[in-house]
Amino acid sequence: MTPFRLKQSLQQKARSHSRISAGASEMERSIILLLLCAAAAGQIRQHVFIPTPMTWSDARAHCRQHYTDLSFVVSQSDQEQLIEAAGDSCPKGRIGLHRHPGTATGWMWSGGADVTYQNWAYGQPDHSGKHVALVKYNGRWETGAENDTLPFYCTVTRRMLWEEALDFCRSQESDLPSLLSEAELRQSQAMIQPVSAAEPVWIGLRYLNGWMWVNGRPLVYNAWPPGDREHACPGPKRCGALNKTEGWRNWDCKDRLNFICI
């Protein structure tokens, strides 16, 4: 798509978004962002069941080499997709949940994210000294020994070019996120915390004779890394990508990255 046609497309989409959200307050917009990101994230991530028994550490290494990471679960629908990945057999399987090393009772995901959704079996997690979790035949979680060998679940996310990600989001009647405030930045960063991959994810920021958001809003609030000036003359790096902690950077639009839709 040429820069002119892309700019026209962004402007048309912006007008549509402004009509839909004209009556929403900033707080309402923030809530909508969270809810829709949670729904859309499931569209680009799937679980894969690996029947080969491995220890927890070996299973995580296998997932990180061949997929993204051991599976993490953020909602009931996510949990149902996890079980569906194993087919009719529904055996016990490892997931990326392990005890938080800094607390006696806390748990965290393999990628470093806190646990926001739980599906523990009755009486779980127990205090037997077992430090990782697994999924039972009925979908409930229980603690398990790290060195036992069990099947496991990996999660894999779909990577796309920036324009492919934009088209995908719009095919789902959503969009790449336009982050107009620090609150929206933090909300989007919270969405990508469970993913262990270090590379950033696409957002709706694009350079077309100046940086602009896909909803047509100008770049006023910014979160470029301190001291970074590369974005002022971006060369081939004309698309915006968000990382977990530092804000966003200009990135080569022809790279394939994960992304979120709102």
N, C-alpha and C positions, 0 to 999 in steps of 0.2 A: 504494500500500500504506500503510495507516495505521501510525503509530509502534508501536502495540501489536502488530499482526500482524508488522511487520518485526522487532520485538524477539523475538517468539516464533520467527520463522524463523531469526534469528541464533543463538538459544539452542539450537535443534534441531540446526543445523549444527555448533555448537560441541561438542555431545555426541558427534556422529559423528566429528569430528576428534580429540577426545581419546581415543576408543577406538582409532583407527587409529594414533595416534602415541604412545601411552602408554609403549611400550618404547623409544622412540628417545632417544638422548642429544642434548644441545644441539648438539654437533658434527655428528651425523648429520642433525639437523633443518636446520642451515645448508647442508649439502651438498644435501639434498633440495630446499631452496628454490632454489638455483642451478640445478639440473638441470631442475626443473619450470618455472621461469620461462623458461628457454631454449626449452623445448618449446612453451609456451603463447604466447610472443611471436609465433611464426610463424602462429598462428591469427588474429591481428588485423592483420597487415601483409601487403601483397602488392606485387609488382613490376609495373610497367606499362611496356611497350616503346613508345618514341616514335620513329617512323621518320624524322622530319624532321631532317636533319643540322644540327648546331649546334656551335659551339666549346664547350669545357668550361665556361667561365664563363657563357655564354648558356644552356647546358643546365641548369646548376645553378639559375640564376634562374628558368627555366621550371618546373622541378620544384618549387621553393619557392613559386612563385605559384599553381600549379594542383594540386599534390599535397603531399608533405611535404619531400622532398629527393631528390638523386641517390641511387640505390640503394646500400645497404651490405650486406655479406654477413657473417654471423656463424657459419655452419655449412655442412656439405655439403648438407643438405636445403634450406637457404636458397639455395645456389648452384643447385641443380636447379630450384627454383621460378623463379629469375631466367631461366634458359635457356628454360623452358616459356613464359614471358611473350612471347617473340619468335615462338612458333609453330614451324613447320617450317623457316623460312628461316635462323634462327640467324646473322644478320649480326654483324659487329663492332659493339660498342656501348659507349658511355661508362658508367662507374659513378662513384661518389663518392670514389674513392681518389686521393689526391695526396700528393706528397712533403711530409714534415713540414718546415716552414720553419726549425725550430731545429736540425736535424741534417742530416748529409750523406747518410745512407743510410735514415733512418726514413720511414715512411709513416703516414698517418692518414686517417680518413674525413671527408667534407665537414662532418658535424655536429660534429667535434672529437674523436671517439672514437679510441682506439688500435686497431690491427689485431690481432685475436685469432685469426682464421682466415685462411689464405692458400691461394691456388690458382694460383700463378704457373706459367707455361710454363717449359720447360727453358731455362736461361740468363737468366731474368728474375728480378727487375728488372735491367736493364742500367744502364750508367753513361754513356748517350748524351746526357745532359743533358735528357731528356724528363721532365716533372714530373707527369704525370697517368697514370692507368691506364685500360685498356679491356678488354673481354671479347672473346676471339676466337671464331670459329665453333665450336670444340670446348669452349668453356667456360673455357679457361685464360685467365689474365690476362697482359697485356704492357704495357709502357710506351708512351705515345703523346704526341704534341705537343698542347699545350693549344689552339693556334689552328687545328688541323685541324677540319673540320666532319664530324661523324659522327652516326649515330643514337645514342640513349641510353636508359637505364633510370631510371625514377623509382620511388621507394617511396612508398606511401600507407598510412596507418594509420587504423583505424576509431575514430571518436570516439563516445562514448555518454554518456547520463546516468549518474549513479552507480548507480542501481538497475538500469538496463539492463546496465551492466558487471558488476554482481554476478550478475544472472541468467545472463549469457553465460558467465561463469567457471564457475558451478555446472552449467550445461548441458554443460560440458566435463569434469565431475567434478573441478573444481579450485575455487579461491576467490580473491577479492581478498586481497592479502597482509596479514597481521597482523605488524607489525614490532616484536618484543619486545625487541630489543637493538640496540646500535650496529652490531654485525656484520651483522645482517639488514638494517638501514637501508642500510649501505654496499653490500651485495650487490644490493639492489634499485636503488640509484642507478646502479651499474655497468651494470645491464641497460638502462637508458634513456639512457645516454650517447650511443649512435650516433644517436638521433633528434635532429634539429637544432632542432625546435620548442622555443621557450622556455617554453611553458606546462607546468604540472605534469601528472602522471598520477594517476588514481584509485588509492587504496589502501583497505584494509578498515577504515577508521576512520569512526565515525558517532556523532553526538551524539543520545542518547535519555535526557534527564534526566541527562546526564553522558556523557563520551566513553568509548566501548568499541570493542573490536575485533570483527570479524565472527566470529571463532572463540570469542567469549564471554569472552576474557581482559580484565581491567581495564587501563586505560592507566596503567602504572607508569613504564616508560622512556618519555621523551618527547623530541621533537626540534622543538618549536615555535621559531620564530625568537627570538633574544634580545630581550627587552623587549616582545614581542608579548603583548597581553592580550585581543585580539579574540575568541580562542577561548573565553574564560571566559564570554562572553555572546554566542553566535555568531549570533543572529538567523536569517536564512535560510541562512547559511553553515554547515550542519550536517554536511558530509561532509569527509573528509580527502583531501588531494591532496599528492603527493610531487614535489619538484623535484630538479634534478640536484645541487645543492650545499648548499642551506640546511636540508634536513630537510623537514618537512611544514607545511602551513597548512590552516586551515578554509576551505572553498570552497562556493559555491552548488551544491547537489545537482542543480539543473536545468541547469547548464552542461554542455556536451558536451566531454569530455576523452578523451585516450588512456588506456590502463590496462594493467596486467599481471596475469596470473593465476599462482597457484602451485598 
